[in-house]
Amino acid sequence: MQVLQVQLEVGADPAEVGRARRWVRSRLAGSGIEVDEPLAETLILIVSELVTNAVVHTGCPAVLRMLLPGVLAEASVGTVRVEVADASDRPPAPRHAGGEETNGRGLELVDGLADRWGWRPEGTGKAIWCEIDRCGAQGAGAGTYQGMAYEAV
């Protein structure tokens, strides 16, 4: 099976999160993943959370990578991998945000949406990665988070 790897350098500006989402949409179009299917919506939400964490918590540029399985006929199976590498060597610290808090849910969302996620040292920093199995992605994009229904948008 072919794997397409794409990469985007992200600046330290929070406005870069929107650019990263647009970039993901444009890359999905040629991968066999339609931008209106639940998997695409889930990937865009995950990228948004991981890039936001990298930019906000390090104040440094980051690198977004996606590995997409196959193209066209093969695209209905395989694993999609998203990685965001940043310059901080501090491990990610998942937290449980309180009811009205507007921050602190990013890694919980990633944990709930991805089939697997983790992190590893990379150079002087780290890379946070997650994987979504394409064959199991039919229901991805909608689910529950702390008892509340949500739709990935």
C-alpha positions as CSV (number, residue, x, y, z in Angstrom):
1,M,0.0,0.0,0.0
2,Q,1.3,3.5,-0.8
3,V,1.6,6.1,1.9
4,L,1.6,9.8,1.3
5,Q,3.5,11.9,3.7
6,V,3.0,15.6,3.8
7,Q,4.4,18.3,6.1
8,L,3.7,21.9,7.0
9,E,5.9,24.3,9.0
10,V,3.7,26.3,11.4
11,G,4.7,29.6,12.8
12,A,4.5,30.6,16.5
13,D,1.4,32.8,15.8
14,P,-2.0,31.4,17.0
15,A,-3.4,32.5,13.6
16,E,-1.4,29.6,12.1
17,V,-4.0,27.2,13.5
18,G,-6.5,28.3,10.9
19,R,-3.9,28.0,8.2
20,A,-3.1,24.4,9.3
21,R,-6.8,23.5,9.1
22,R,-7.0,24.9,5.6
23,W,-3.8,23.0,4.6
24,V,-5.2,19.7,6.0
25,R,-8.4,20.1,4.0
26,S,-6.4,20.8,0.8
27,R,-4.2,17.7,1.3
28,L,-7.1,15.4,2.1
29,A,-8.8,16.3,-1.3
30,G,-6.1,14.3,-3.2
31,S,-5.8,11.4,-0.7
32,G,-9.2,9.8,-1.3
33,I,-10.6,11.2,2.0
34,E,-13.5,13.5,1.1
35,V,-13.5,16.7,3.2
36,D,-17.1,16.2,4.2
37,E,-16.7,12.7,5.6
38,P,-16.5,12.2,9.3
39,L,-12.8,11.1,9.2
40,A,-11.8,14.4,7.6
41,E,-13.7,16.3,10.2
42,T,-12.0,14.4,13.0
43,L,-8.6,14.9,11.5
44,I,-9.2,18.6,11.2
45,L,-10.3,18.8,14.8
46,I,-7.2,16.8,16.0
47,V,-4.8,19.0,14.0
48,S,-6.5,22.1,15.4
49,E,-6.0,20.9,19.0
50,L,-2.4,19.7,18.5
51,V,-1.2,22.7,16.6
52,T,-2.9,25.0,19.1
53,N,-1.1,23.2,22.0
54,A,2.2,23.5,20.3
55,V,1.9,27.2,19.4
56,V,0.3,28.3,22.7
57,H,2.4,26.2,25.2
58,T,5.8,26.7,23.5
59,G,5.6,30.0,21.7
60,C,7.8,28.5,19.0
61,P,7.2,27.3,15.5
62,A,6.1,23.7,15.0
63,V,6.0,21.1,12.2
64,L,2.7,19.3,11.3
65,R,3.0,16.0,9.5
66,M,0.3,13.7,8.1
67,L,0.8,10.2,6.8
68,L,-2.2,9.2,4.6
69,P,-2.7,5.6,3.5
70,G,-3.0,4.9,-0.2
71,V,-4.9,6.9,-2.7
72,L,-8.3,6.3,-4.4
73,A,-9.1,2.6,-4.3
74,E,-6.8,1.8,-1.4
75,A,-7.9,4.8,0.7
76,S,-10.8,3.0,2.5
77,V,-8.3,1.1,4.7
78,G,-5.1,1.8,6.5
79,T,-4.1,4.2,9.2
80,V,-3.9,8.0,9.1
81,R,-1.2,9.4,11.3
82,V,-0.9,13.0,12.5
83,E,2.2,14.4,14.2
84,V,3.0,17.8,15.5
85,A,6.7,18.4,16.5
86,D,7.7,21.4,18.6
87,A,10.8,22.8,20.3
88,S,9.8,22.0,23.9
89,D,11.2,19.0,25.6
90,R,8.4,19.1,28.2
91,P,6.1,16.0,27.9
92,P,2.4,16.8,27.2
93,A,0.4,17.1,30.4
94,P,-3.2,16.1,29.9
95,R,-5.5,17.8,32.3
96,H,-9.2,17.7,33.2
97,A,-10.8,21.1,32.7
98,G,-13.6,22.2,34.9
99,G,-17.1,22.7,33.6
100,E,-16.9,26.3,32.5
101,E,-13.2,26.4,31.6
102,T,-12.5,27.2,28.0
103,N,-9.0,25.6,27.9
104,G,-7.5,22.3,28.9
105,R,-9.5,19.8,26.8
106,G,-7.3,19.4,23.8
107,L,-5.5,16.2,24.7
108,E,-8.7,14.7,26.1
109,L,-10.4,15.3,22.8
110,V,-7.4,13.7,21.0
111,D,-7.6,10.8,23.3
112,G,-11.3,10.4,22.6
113,L,-11.1,10.7,18.9
114,A,-7.9,8.9,18.0
115,D,-7.4,5.1,18.1
116,R,-3.9,5.7,19.6
117,W,-1.8,8.6,20.6
118,G,1.4,9.3,22.3
119,W,4.6,11.4,22.2
120,R,8.3,10.9,21.7
121,P,11.4,13.0,22.0
122,E,12.5,14.5,18.7
123,G,15.7,16.4,18.4
124,T,15.7,19.0,21.2
125,G,11.9,18.9,21.4
126,K,9.1,16.4,21.1
127,A,6.5,15.1,18.7
128,I,3.0,14.3,19.7
129,W,1.3,11.8,17.4
130,C,-2.0,10.1,16.9
131,E,-3.4,7.5,14.6
132,I,-6.9,6.8,13.3
133,D,-7.6,3.5,11.6
134,R,-9.4,4.2,8.4
135,C,-11.5,1.0,8.5
136,G,-12.9,2.0,11.9
137,A,-13.5,5.7,11.0
138,Q,-17.1,5.3,9.8
139,G,-18.4,6.7,13.1
140,A,-15.5,9.1,13.7
141,G,-16.4,12.8,14.0
142,A,-19.3,12.4,16.4
143,G,-19.3,11.0,19.8
144,T,-19.4,11.8,23.5
145,Y,-17.0,13.8,25.5
146,Q,-17.4,13.8,29.3
147,G,-21.0,12.8,28.8
148,M,-21.9,15.5,26.3
149,A,-22.6,14.8,22.6
150,Y,-20.4,16.6,20.2
151,E,-19.9,16.8,16.5
152,A,-16.4,17.4,15.0
153,V,-16.5,20.6,13.0
